[in-house]
Amino acid sequence: MKVFLAGIAMLVAPACLRCQPVLPAWLLTYPGANVTRQNLSAMSAASFTTNDPPQSVFDYYQQLFGEQGLSYSPSTNRFGAGIKATADCGELSISISSRGSGSAVRLSCGVKLQPRVAKSTGNYPQDVANMLEMHRQAAAEMGIGRARPAAPAPPLEWPTWLERVQGGVPAVQRGSDQAGNGMLKAQYVSSVPMSQIFAFYKELLQANGYQINRGTVQTGRTQSGVKQNALGSVEGSVYPDGFPGPRIEIRVDFSRNYVNEPISVRIRFTTFDYKGSPGLSR
């Protein structure tokens, strides 16, 4: 019974406080930047580019967070740097990546999660009932099982950070997939090892808030019997307005037919609308 209760407690622990997240004004004042804002129901976001290198932007925001008296968690990777902090009503996040000789910066403030703990009454049936009710309330606040109306697909705009593995944005073509969803696509050739291409795009998608859905690098065999990495792919998605809802999917496929042949890299950026919960009209 104790194990069962512990399992229920884990379910009810993450409860969402549904205050509207708002980016603080002081976060949007980077010197000389023309900030573009986007407000969604579960997140407020903004982005800008600057000629300053990532380290300068990172140092600026570190000082700014310190001046605001906020505790923050800095992080770095080969694509740039990031800072996360908890404000009064939202989880603040800053992502800084290299763009040419300057930087591309994304700011976001998402709904804050706080723990909720059920107190034991010493009455096992009542404790279970209390925990299940708290779990129901938490699920409702997070939107799980909530009826949501239909919503259009996110804007079909190629992200400035979605670059070739060697750097630089590839030539982009507009189209649609077989289901009629809006799609942008690009293709280029690379001499970078396939394993590095896979790692590059997996880390790039994760660094920009995408959940990796699938990824693989498969080993093929040529007619001469020499093993090689023949093909691979990595796919990630994000729900800008929360799940369920409209989503963006990025898929990268790469392959070659012969040993030492340049690798063909194909990128697809697809946006999907949300059909709405069953029983709700569009």
C-alpha positions in Angstrom: 0.0 0.0 0.0 2.8 2.4 0.8 4.3 1.8 -2.7 0.9 2.5 -4.3 0.5 5.8 -2.3 4.0 6.8 -3.4 3.1 6.3 -7.0 0.0 8.5 -6.7 2.1 11.2 -5.0 4.4 11.2 -8.0 1.5 11.8 -10.3 0.1 14.8 -8.4 3.5 16.4 -7.7 3.8 18.7 -10.8 0.9 21.1 -10.7 0.8 24.1 -13.1 0.0 27.6 -12.0 -1.9 29.0 -15.0 -1.0 32.7 -14.7 -0.3 34.3 -18.1 3.5 34.3 -18.6 4.8 37.7 -19.6 8.4 38.6 -20.6 9.6 41.4 -18.3 10.3 44.7 -20.0 13.9 44.8 -18.7 14.6 41.6 -20.6 13.7 43.2 -24.0 16.1 46.1 -23.9 19.3 44.7 -25.4 21.2 47.7 -26.8 20.5 48.4 -30.5 18.3 45.3 -30.9 15.0 45.3 -32.8 13.0 42.8 -30.8 10.2 40.7 -32.4 7.6 39.5 -29.9 5.1 36.6 -29.9 2.5 36.1 -27.2 0.9 32.7 -26.9 -1.4 31.2 -24.2 1.2 29.2 -22.5 4.3 31.1 -23.4 5.5 34.6 -24.3 8.5 34.7 -26.6 10.7 37.2 -28.4 13.8 37.1 -30.6 16.4 39.4 -32.1 19.8 39.4 -33.9 22.8 41.5 -33.0 26.3 42.0 -34.4 27.7 41.3 -31.0 29.3 37.9 -30.5 27.5 35.3 -28.3 29.9 35.8 -25.3 29.1 39.5 -25.2 25.3 38.8 -25.2 25.8 36.1 -22.6 27.8 38.5 -20.3 25.2 41.2 -20.7 22.3 39.0 -19.6 24.3 37.5 -16.7 24.8 41.0 -15.4 21.2 41.9 -16.0 19.9 38.9 -14.1 22.2 39.7 -11.2 20.9 43.3 -11.1 17.4 42.0 -10.9 18.3 39.7 -8.0 17.3 36.5 -9.8 19.0 33.2 -9.3 19.8 31.8 -12.7 21.4 28.7 -14.3 23.8 29.4 -17.1 24.7 26.7 -19.7 27.0 26.5 -22.8 27.3 24.2 -25.7 29.1 24.3 -29.1 26.1 26.2 -30.6 26.1 29.0 -28.1 24.9 29.6 -24.5 21.7 29.8 -22.5 20.4 31.1 -19.2 17.3 30.0 -17.3 15.7 31.5 -14.2 12.4 31.5 -12.3 10.5 34.8 -12.1 7.3 35.7 -10.2 5.1 34.1 -12.8 7.1 32.2 -15.4 10.2 30.2 -16.3 12.5 32.6 -18.1 14.8 31.2 -20.8 17.4 32.8 -23.0 19.1 31.0 -25.9 22.1 32.6 -27.6 23.5 31.1 -30.8 26.1 32.2 -33.3 24.9 33.8 -36.5 27.7 34.8 -38.9 29.9 37.1 -36.9 27.1 38.0 -34.6 24.4 36.3 -32.5 20.7 35.2 -32.8 18.9 35.5 -29.5 15.6 33.9 -28.4 13.8 34.9 -25.2 10.9 33.0 -23.7 8.8 32.9 -20.6 6.7 29.8 -20.0 4.1 28.8 -17.4 5.7 28.0 -14.0 5.4 24.6 -12.4 5.3 24.3 -8.6 5.1 21.2 -6.5 1.8 20.3 -4.7 1.9 17.9 -1.8 -1.1 16.1 -0.4 -1.2 15.8 3.4 -1.9 12.5 5.0 -5.0 12.2 7.2 -4.0 8.7 8.5 -7.0 7.3 6.8 -5.8 5.3 3.8 -9.0 5.4 1.7 -9.4 9.1 2.3 -5.7 9.7 1.5 -6.1 7.9 -1.8 -9.2 9.9 -2.6 -7.4 13.2 -1.8 -4.4 12.3 -4.0 -6.6 11.3 -6.9 -8.5 14.6 -6.6 -5.3 16.6 -6.6 -4.1 14.6 -9.6 -7.3 15.4 -11.4 -7.0 19.1 -10.6 -3.3 19.2 -11.6 -4.1 17.5 -14.9 -6.9 20.0 -15.6 -4.6 23.0 -14.9 -2.0 21.6 -17.2 -4.6 21.2 -19.9 -4.5 17.3 -20.0 -7.8 16.1 -21.3 -9.1 19.6 -21.7 -11.3 20.4 -24.7 -9.4 22.8 -27.0 -10.7 24.5 -30.1 -9.1 24.1 -33.5 -6.1 26.4 -34.2 -4.2 27.3 -37.3 -0.7 26.1 -38.1 2.3 28.2 -36.9 3.8 30.6 -39.4 5.7 28.9 -42.2 9.0 30.7 -41.5 12.5 29.1 -41.8 14.3 29.6 -38.5 17.5 31.6 -38.8 19.3 29.0 -36.7 18.5 26.1 -38.9 21.7 26.1 -40.9 24.0 23.8 -42.8 26.4 21.8 -40.8 29.2 23.9 -42.3 27.4 27.1 -41.4 25.1 29.4 -43.4 21.3 29.0 -44.2 20.7 26.8 -47.2 18.5 27.7 -50.2 14.9 27.2 -49.1 12.0 26.1 -51.3 8.3 26.4 -50.4 5.9 23.5 -50.9 3.5 21.1 -49.0 3.5 17.5 -47.9 1.2 14.8 -49.1 -1.5 15.8 -46.6 -1.4 19.5 -47.7 0.5 20.8 -44.7 2.7 23.8 -45.3 6.3 22.8 -45.8 9.7 24.4 -46.5 12.6 22.3 -47.7 16.3 22.6 -48.4 19.0 20.3 -49.6 22.8 20.5 -49.8 25.9 18.3 -50.0 28.4 17.9 -47.2 31.7 16.1 -46.7 31.3 16.1 -42.9 31.2 12.5 -41.5 27.6 11.2 -41.1 27.9 10.7 -37.4 28.8 14.3 -36.9 25.9 15.5 -39.1 23.6 13.4 -36.9 25.0 14.9 -33.6 25.0 18.4 -35.0 21.3 18.5 -35.9 20.2 16.5 -32.8 22.0 19.0 -30.5 20.8 22.0 -32.6 17.1 21.0 -32.4 17.4 20.3 -28.6 19.2 23.7 -28.1 16.2 25.4 -29.7 13.5 23.7 -27.6 12.6 20.8 -29.9 11.7 17.4 -28.5 13.6 14.7 -30.4 11.0 12.2 -31.7 13.4 9.8 -33.5 16.9 9.6 -34.8 19.1 7.0 -36.4 22.3 6.3 -38.3 22.3 3.0 -40.2 25.3 1.1 -41.5 25.1 -0.1 -45.1 27.3 -2.3 -47.2 28.7 -1.7 -50.7 29.0 -4.3 -53.4 32.7 -4.7 -52.5 31.7 -5.6 -49.0 33.1 -2.5 -47.3 30.8 -1.3 -44.5 29.8 2.3 -44.4 27.3 4.7 -42.8 24.7 4.7 -45.6 21.8 6.8 -44.3 20.4 8.5 -41.2 17.8 10.9 -39.9 16.8 13.0 -37.0 13.4 14.5 -36.3 12.1 16.9 -33.7 8.9 18.8 -32.9 7.7 21.6 -30.8 4.2 22.8 -29.7 4.5 26.6 -29.5 1.2 27.1 -27.8 1.4 24.0 -25.6 0.2 20.4 -26.1 -2.2 19.6 -27.6 -2.2 22.3 -30.3 -0.5 23.4 -33.5 3.0 22.1 -33.9 6.2 22.5 -35.9 8.2 19.5 -37.1 11.7 19.5 -38.5 13.2 16.4 -40.1 16.7 16.0 -41.4 17.6 13.1 -43.7 21.1 12.3 -44.9 22.5 9.6 -47.1 25.2 8.5 -49.5 25.4 5.6 -52.0 29.1 4.9 -52.1 32.1 5.0 -49.7 33.8 8.5 -49.6 30.9 10.0 -51.6 29.7 13.4 -50.4 26.6 13.1 -48.2 23.3 14.5 -49.4 21.4 16.4 -46.6 17.7 17.1 -46.9 15.8 19.3 -44.4 12.1 19.6 -44.1 10.3 22.2 -42.0 6.6 21.5 -41.7 3.8 23.2 -39.7 0.6 21.5 -38.6 -2.7 23.0 -37.6 -4.7 21.6 -34.7 -8.1 20.0 -35.6 -9.5 20.6 -32.1 -10.8 18.3 -29.4 -13.6 15.8 -30.3 -17.0 17.5 -30.2 -15.7 21.0 -30.7 -16.3 22.8 -34.0 -13.6 24.6 -35.9 
